[in-house]
Amino acid sequence: MAAVDKARQAYRRRANRKALAQFAEFWRALQHVGDALAEAQKEAKRADDPKWKPRNQRHWELASVEEIRGALRQSKFSLRIVSSQAKTFEPQLIAKDWRR
């Protein structure tokens, strides 16, 4: 009976480590998205330059600076919601969802 209990404990420890690693990977991905949005915001600031649009003309219509900023604002808001929910439900995610 003791051997069975030890095996179950070992399985739980491995499952916990795996769940923690998966949550950490998810959290790093959210951080990378935030970094990409910050970089896009820097580029959007540069788009105010009047020389930028003629220099970057292609065979398609470029988004306006207002459209870019609006999309960035919505994306950052969504990222903030996902991040806060992930931190709020971190114990439940690790304990139930990612332990399978």
N, C-alpha and C positions, 0 to 999 in steps of 0.2 A: 504494500500500500504506500509506503514511503517513497518508493521508486516512481510510482505513478504521480504522486504529488510533486516530486522534484521535476519530473518531465513536464507537468502542466505549468509549473512556475517558470521553467526555462522557456517554454513556448510563449508564455505571457510576456516575459522580458524581451524576447526577440520581436514579438508583435508590437510592443510599446516602442522599442527602438525604431522599428520600421515606420510606425505611425508618426513618431516625432520627426523622423527624417523626411517623410512626405510632407508634413506640415511646414517644416523649415524650407523645403524646396518651393512649396506654394508661396510662402511669405517672401522668399527671395525673388520669385517671379513678379510678385506685386511691386516689390522695390524697383525692379528693372523697368516695369511699366511706368512707374513714377519718374524714374530717371529719363526715360524716353520722352515723356510728356514735358519735362523741364527743358530738355534739348529742343523740342518742337516749339516751346514758348520762346526760347532765344531766337530761333529762326523766324518766328512770326514777328518779333520785334524788328528784325532786319528787313522784313518785307515792307515796312513803311518807307524804305528808301525808294525815291522815285526812279532811280536807275535800275532797280532790281527787276521790275516787271519786263521791260524791253529786253534786258539781258537774258531772261529765262523764258522767253516765248518759245513755245513748241507748237505742235499741230493740235493742241487742245486748249481749252479755256482754263485759265488758272483761277483758283478760288480767291475771293477777295480777302483782305486782311480781316474784315469783320466776321466772315464765315469761318476762317481759321481760328480766330480767337473764340468764337462761340463754340466751335467743336472742342477746342481745348478746355474751355470752361466746363462743358458737359462731361467730358472724359475725366477731368480731375475730380469733379463732384461724384461721379460713379465710382472711381477708384477709392475715394475717401469712404464711401458707403461700404464697399466690399471689404476694405481694410478694417474698418471698425467692426463690421459683423464677424470677420475672421478672428479678430482678437477677442471679441465677446464670446464667441462659440468655440474658441480654441480647445477647451477641455472636452467638449462634446464631440468635436470633429476627431480629435485624437482617440478618444475612448471608444467611439462607436463606428464612425464612418470609415476611418482609415486603418482600422485594426483588422479588417477582413483580409 
